[in-house]
Amino acid sequence: MTLGQKIAWDDTVLPFQLDNADIRGRVARLDGVLDGILKQHDYPEKVEALVAEMALLTALIGQTVKLRWKLSLQVQSKGAVRMIATDYYAPTVEGEPARIRAYASYDPDRITEGTPFDQVGEGYFAVLIDQGKGTEPYKGITPIAGDGLSACAEAYFAQSEQLPTRFNLSFGKSTEADTAEHWRAGGVMLQHMPQASPFAQGGATGENGLLAALDIVDGDDQENWNRANLLLDTVETLELIGPSLAPTDLLVRLFHDETPRVFDMQPVRFGCTCSEERVRNSLSIYSAQDLATMTTPEGVVTADCQFCGANYTLDPKTLGFEAGQPSGDDA
């Protein structure tokens, strides 16, 4: 493999199971996905780091849920970064890649010298699952907690799903020789099997009275969970994001005694579902009077996709629920 050549396991999620511990997991490596997401905006580096972390979480969680359509993660906060939104679209055909998109809304004047997570203030972390037409969308919300977005996701699974969950993530700019500087990310997700996770019997020991992973495991389950977490703690940054260690080799190094069993690797790509038809549908609830307030001096209505940067220019006469109806004079 030459420098700059795409690595076989870039932009993939590898599911695995630790049979001896009743724990399932995922290993994710993102490269081109992050490039597709981040090149759409000129984010400050701290905001880029948050978007990279959120995209990595989305890849890991999205592959865990048996989706027919879409998983979304959202952070809403009172901090400098007001919102981070990501979507994971499950493949519709076996063997096709899943698609991920993400963007952030932030106040540049409030970005501080602190860590990326310092830019996120009080707020909430949300998981939304939409299985498509004919199903009821699901939404779970937990307060922002812990020292990072991965800690927020762990708190969500403990609180809303009562599933002990752990993430170990790494992300940053790659500066390999002969290649342009770009973001890479890698991580491991561990999660106790649902049928092995009892409901919490004691109090909640997490931040702000939230449940923590150890509140919902006991006996042998707790011992297995602690052992797997101790092993995960030995992972090094370059093992998570570097080009030299395949995900399968990483699992053998970390969990050899736990008998890791791997499943088919899922490719992921940057992808957006925006279209002119979707824009028209979203504007179909407005009257001609409403649309007049959105019309530019040039006489058009414009819409930009925050995820992919696509721009749509539309004739207001063809929009809204009154489109195609005769005007008062014509009538």
VOGU-3710 file (C-alpha; in Angstrom, 3 decimals, decimal comma):
1> mtlgqkiawd> 0,000/0,000/0,000  1,373/3,406/-0,953  0,993/6,544/1,107  -2,267/8,301/0,389  -3,952/5,138/-0,856  -7,303/4,342/0,750  -6,940/1,795/3,535  -9,223/-1,232/3,227  -10,861/-0,636/6,603  -11,330/3,134/6,287
11> dtvlpfqldn> -14,966/4,235/6,461  -16,197/0,940/7,860  -17,908/-0,374/10,995  -17,034/-3,882/12,167  -19,579/-5,565/14,489  -18,268/-8,079/17,006  -19,353/-10,052/20,030  -17,468/-11,175/23,139  -19,150/-14,524/23,706  -17,518/-15,167/27,081
21> adirgrvarl> -18,852/-11,898/28,497  -22,282/-11,412/26,854  -21,033/-8,164/25,336  -21,458/-6,902/21,798  -19,524/-4,089/20,184  -18,431/-2,165/17,131  -15,108/-0,915/15,774  -15,352/2,111/13,454  -12,778/3,898/11,306  -13,734/7,108/9,505
31> dgvldgilkq> -11,692/9,039/6,978  -13,405/10,031/3,729  -16,727/10,337/5,575  -15,289/13,108/7,747  -13,772/14,835/4,733  -17,183/14,847/3,044  -18,845/16,251/6,160  -16,301/18,870/7,188  -15,393/20,322/3,793  -18,934/21,711/3,489
41> hdypekveal> -18,203/24,317/6,189  -15,288/26,393/7,413  -15,651/25,363/11,065  -13,176/26,398/13,774  -11,028/23,432/14,772  -12,850/22,916/18,082  -16,177/22,710/16,247  -14,644/20,316/13,708  -13,558/18,071/16,582  -17,090/17,994/18,000
51> vaemalltal> -18,600/17,191/14,603  -15,993/14,450/14,063  -16,803/12,919/17,467  -20,548/13,090/16,822  -20,156/11,481/13,389  -18,099/8,666/14,908  -20,737/8,072/17,586  -23,397/8,047/14,870  -21,533/5,398/12,861  -21,124/3,178/15,939
61> igqtvklrwk> -24,683/3,569/17,230  -26,352/3,458/13,822  -24,876/0,067/13,017  -26,073/-1,247/16,389  -29,731/-0,456/15,746  -31,448/-2,749/13,238  -32,682/0,157/11,150  -34,837/0,202/8,085  -34,268/3,891/7,545  -32,732/6,603/9,736
71> lslqvqskga> -31,042/7,241/13,093  -30,364/10,837/14,171  -28,258/12,194/17,023  -28,682/15,773/18,197  -27,071/18,054/20,733  -28,897/21,252/21,653  -27,057/23,554/24,050  -26,793/27,060/25,448  -23,058/27,107/24,757  -21,065/28,502/21,855
81> vrmiatdyya> -22,001/25,408/19,858  -25,775/25,678/19,808  -26,524/22,501/17,889  -24,890/19,446/16,365  -27,069/17,224/14,191  -26,175/13,945/12,505  -28,096/11,402/10,447  -27,317/7,748/9,710  -29,211/6,211/6,798  -29,206/2,443/6,821
91> ptvegepari> -28,501/0,700/3,502  -31,650/-0,213/1,614  -29,940/-3,069/-0,249  -27,703/-5,742/1,278  -24,035/-4,914/0,734  -24,550/-1,222/0,026  -22,905/1,370/2,297  -24,755/3,244/5,000  -24,729/7,032/4,648  -23,837/9,647/7,259
101> rayasydpdr> -24,225/13,410/7,254  -23,640/16,020/9,975  -23,451/19,732/10,652  -23,107/22,177/13,555  -24,561/25,583/14,372  -22,347/27,820/16,510  -21,643/31,388/17,599  -18,060/32,235/16,486  -17,810/35,108/18,965  -18,318/32,729/21,916
111> itegtpfdqv> -15,684/30,122/21,044  -13,250/29,953/23,989  -9,711/28,727/24,561  -10,965/25,618/26,365  -11,495/22,095/25,069  -13,952/21,299/22,265  -16,492/20,042/24,821  -16,153/23,339/26,741  -17,958/24,915/23,785  -21,071/22,858/24,630
121> gegyfavlid> -23,087/24,304/27,465  -26,160/23,224/29,359  -28,597/21,346/27,165  -29,590/17,884/26,047  -28,427/14,908/23,990  -31,119/13,241/21,867  -31,445/10,017/19,909  -34,160/9,835/17,244  -35,086/6,691/15,316  -37,327/6,848/12,254
131> qgkgtepykg> -38,160/3,460/10,716  -40,062/5,025/7,846  -43,640/5,197/6,645  -46,191/3,416/8,806  -44,102/3,500/11,992  -44,037/5,794/15,001  -40,746/7,749/15,332  -38,870/7,274/18,631  -37,125/10,058/20,540  -35,036/9,691/23,694
141> itpiagdgls> -33,474/12,647/25,528  -30,946/12,953/28,348  -29,230/16,053/29,786  -25,714/16,958/28,674  -23,456/15,159/31,161  -19,897/13,997/31,674  -16,747/15,226/29,983  -17,544/14,658/26,303  -20,122/13,709/23,728  -19,293/10,019/24,178
151> acaeayfaqs> -20,109/10,363/27,896  -23,460/11,909/26,896  -24,164/8,894/24,692  -23,225/6,513/27,515  -25,599/8,373/29,853  -28,373/8,123/27,252  -28,065/4,329/26,977  -27,908/3,880/30,746  -30,838/6,198/31,425  -33,179/5,638/28,474
161> eqlptrfnls> -32,367/2,073/27,436  -30,838/0,684/30,672  -28,037/-0,814/28,580  -24,474/-0,543/29,969  -22,525/1,100/27,143  -18,951/2,322/26,788  -17,156/4,270/24,066  -13,425/4,760/23,592  -12,897/7,238/20,761  -10,015/9,028/19,117
171> fgksteadta> -10,097/11,681/16,412  -7,784/14,331/15,039  -5,984/15,670/11,994  -3,744/13,215/10,159  -0,442/14,642/8,968  1,050/11,709/7,029  3,812/12,504/4,558  2,749/13,107/0,940  -0,914/13,482/1,876  -3,017/16,548/2,585
181> ehwraggvml> -3,854/17,162/6,238  -7,273/15,708/6,976  -9,393/14,413/9,815  -9,431/10,758/10,854  -11,433/9,099/13,599  -11,657/5,669/15,143  -13,361/4,117/18,098  -14,702/1,075/19,897  -18,176/0,675/21,368  -19,001/-1,949/24,019
191> qhmpqaspfa> -22,547/-2,751/25,059  -23,958/-5,418/27,349  -26,378/-7,719/25,551  -29,954/-6,518/26,227  -31,231/-9,796/27,634  -28,355/-9,873/30,121  -28,976/-6,367/31,484  -31,256/-6,245/34,553  -33,172/-3,133/35,483  -31,443/-0,965/38,046
201> qggatgengl> -32,275/-2,066/41,558  -30,312/0,527/43,513  -29,845/4,262/43,217  -28,407/6,225/40,329  -24,722/7,088/40,737  -24,178/9,050/37,525  -23,809/12,808/37,159  -26,909/14,851/38,076  -28,706/11,761/39,368  -28,512/9,839/36,083
211> laaldivdgd> -28,013/6,086/35,911  -24,502/4,840/35,166  -23,449/1,539/33,583  -22,523/-0,058/36,903  -25,994/0,734/38,263  -27,550/-1,779/35,857  -25,202/-4,775/36,086  -24,482/-7,035/39,039  -22,916/-10,383/39,874  -21,144/-12,109/36,968
221> dqenwnranl> -22,440/-9,478/34,536  -20,703/-6,746/36,502  -17,461/-8,724/36,664  -17,549/-9,352/32,892  -18,368/-5,708/32,212  -15,530/-4,426/34,412  -13,033/-6,827/32,815  -13,963/-5,805/29,263  -13,674/-2,121/30,198  -10,253/-2,618/31,755
231> lldtvetlel> -9,094/-4,289/28,552  -10,526/-1,474/26,441  -8,647/1,045/28,592  -5,360/-0,389/27,297  -6,043/0,705/23,716  -3,730/3,377/22,293  -4,671/6,313/20,086  -2,805/5,061/17,015  -4,471/1,678/17,398  -7,856/3,361/17,118
241> igpslaptdl> -7,188/5,646/14,144  -3,814/4,594/12,687  -3,383/2,932/9,295  -1,312/-0,045/10,454  -3,694/-2,112/12,613  -6,775/-3,749/11,114  -9,926/-3,755/13,268  -9,819/-7,555/13,516  -6,224/-7,451/14,772  -7,199/-4,751/17,276
251> lvrlfhdetp> -9,940/-6,986/18,690  -7,547/-9,917/19,059  -5,034/-7,710/20,867  -7,619/-6,282/23,237  -9,983/-9,183/23,849  -8,132/-12,393/23,022  -9,335/-14,216/26,157  -12,929/-13,063/25,596  -13,207/-15,012/22,313  -14,180/-12,138/20,012
261> rvfdmqpvrf> -16,427/-13,141/17,106  -16,754/-10,746/14,162  -19,550/-10,250/11,660  -19,750/-8,653/8,225  -18,096/-5,254/7,980  -20,460/-2,388/7,084  -19,097/0,319/4,743  -20,209/3,894/5,435  -20,075/6,937/3,192  -20,882/10,623/3,380
271> gctcseervr> -24,306/11,100/1,836  -27,218/13,519/1,862  -30,883/12,963/1,067  -31,789/16,544/0,221  -33,566/17,194/-3,088  -35,704/19,820/-4,770  -38,755/17,634/-4,144  -38,037/17,571/-0,392  -37,614/21,352/-0,345  -40,908/21,767/-2,158
281> nslsiysaqd> -42,618/19,417/0,284  -41,255/21,350/3,269  -42,611/24,617/1,792  -45,995/23,140/0,889  -47,490/24,228/4,231  -47,037/27,939/3,477  -49,459/30,367/1,868  -48,545/32,701/-0,966  -48,437/35,531/1,579  -45,947/33,567/3,725
291> latmttpegv> -43,831/32,794/0,677  -43,751/36,469/-0,273  -41,761/37,148/2,912  -39,203/34,512/1,818  -38,867/35,816/-1,736  -35,646/37,604/-2,665  -35,523/40,945/-4,556  -34,776/38,825/-7,640  -38,177/37,171/-7,276  -37,073/33,679/-6,218
301> vtadcqfcga> -37,085/31,568/-3,068  -33,734/30,023/-2,180  -32,890/27,173/0,181  -29,503/25,862/1,265  -28,814/22,402/2,666  -26,713/22,728/5,818  -25,502/19,144/5,473  -24,110/19,083/1,918  -24,133/22,711/0,779  -26,607/22,208/-2,083
311> nytldpktlg> -28,481/25,358/-3,136  -32,019/25,363/-4,511  -33,569/28,303/-6,385  -37,330/28,068/-6,845  -40,158/30,080/-8,366  -42,502/31,104/-5,486  -45,514/30,715/-7,813  -44,854/26,963/-7,874  -44,610/26,635/-4,081  -47,003/26,375/-1,151
321> feagqpsgdd> -50,474/24,962/-0,843  -51,903/27,622/-3,162  -49,578/26,727/-6,066  -51,502/26,212/-9,287  -54,676/27,859/-7,980  -55,998/30,844/-9,963  -55,323/34,270/-8,472  -58,152/36,558/-7,362  -58,107/38,481/-10,674  -58,086/35,274/-12,729
331> a> -60,970/33,909/-10,717
//
